[in-house]
Amino acid sequence: MEKEYWISKWQSNELGFHQPAVNPLLEAHFEKLELQDRARVFIPLCGKTLDIKWSLSLGHEVVGIEMVETAVVQLFEELQVTPDISTVGKLRCYQAGQLQIYVGDVFDLTATILGAVDCVYDRAALVALPVTIRKKYAKHITAITAQAKQLLISFVYDQSEMQGPPFSVDDAELSSLYGIQYTLLLLADDKVVEPVKGNSNILEKVWLLTATSL
Ligand SMILES: C[S@@+](CC[C@H](N)C(=O)[O-])C[C@H]1O[C@@H](n2cnc3c(N)ncnc32)[C@H](O)[C@@H]1O
């Protein structure tokens, strides 16, 4: 999607993707990431998800990237913390305590800027992107995180029945995006609890991606 699409969603508060509580699939499967204490969790295309606060509450460090600054301003307001704001390359960085959120295009986030991360939590990130960008995105995330393990939630449905985002990313596509660099383990596979754009005929799949040694 174009940047203007997401800016208009945030400006008009059309945030159907934003959940009012921590994602239950994250709570249920986070431990499968087998993180050490004080790990560094990367959340791409993070919006202002409450999953950030939840991950921080476990004692982890969180680093995110989000294109729309309004989202990041709202995130820090809702956390009731005042960030230090700096410019890093093409990005702005909002930082407070164990939380760092970069504002800008994920493709402008380099491995050097990001630094080492222990895992990636992808909820509504890959599926937010059109098919023409998903290959570039998967390659980029794999590269800047040095193949860090991922907890990834995909949506699978008949794309002809609904326009994305969220887009359908079926198992074959996921495998073509990540199947060489990672071993893909399906952790859960259920119909969405809440309809998405009125459609409840959507499978929500939770995947654990673990680096293969090449
Ligand atoms: C579907 S929302 C999901 C937000 C969050 N992961 C959640 O679960 O609530 C996708 C978010 O990605 C942001 N976004 C879209 N394209 C982006 C890009 N190229 N770089 C960084 N952020 C992007 C949008 O502004 C939007 O807030």
The ligand as a Gaussian input file, in Angstrom:
#p B3LYP/6-31G(d) Opt

LIG

0 1
 C       -2.147000      -3.620000       9.627000
 S       -1.290000      -2.446000      10.576000
 C       -0.667000      -3.501000      11.890000
 C       -0.104000      -2.757000      13.066000
 C        0.342000      -3.670000      14.206000
 N        1.268000      -4.693000      13.782000
 C       -0.834000      -4.282000      14.907000
 O       -0.881000      -5.526000      15.013000
 O       -1.699000      -3.544000      15.385000
 C        0.132000      -2.158000       9.557000
 C        0.957000      -0.973000      10.015000
 O        2.132000      -0.920000       9.236000
 C        2.426000       0.415000       8.902000
 N        3.205000       0.346000       7.652000
 C        2.723000       0.051000       6.416000
 N        3.724000       0.029000       5.519000
 C        4.865000       0.297000       6.203000
 C        6.226000       0.398000       5.823000
 N        6.623000       0.238000       4.539000
 N        7.149000       0.682000       6.773000
 C        6.765000       0.858000       8.064000
 N        5.477000       0.770000       8.491000
 C        4.545000       0.496000       7.567000
 C        1.070000       1.087000       8.790000
 O        1.125000       2.485000       9.005000
 C        0.259000       0.369000       9.868000
 O        0.271000       1.060000      11.087000

